[in-house]
């Protein structure tokens, strides 16, 4: 749970919320939230101790931030 809190804390920073909003409103916006999470993991260095991206943790944190009204996520991947 601590990893999720760290990822959520990182994504909750004002500059990162603004980055997410910009990514979502750009013409090259990710087509689904998994793609958004992948881009954020790469851009913000969200990796675990084994060096793997925190995709699923990032998606969960993004959903929580969406529920708080920070932004509207694209639909999930089909």
Protein Blocks (a to p, Z undefined) as FASTA:
>chain_A
ZZmmmmmmmmmpmklmmmmmmmmmpmklcfbfklmmmmmmmmnopacfkopacklmmmmm
mmmmmmnopaccddddZZ
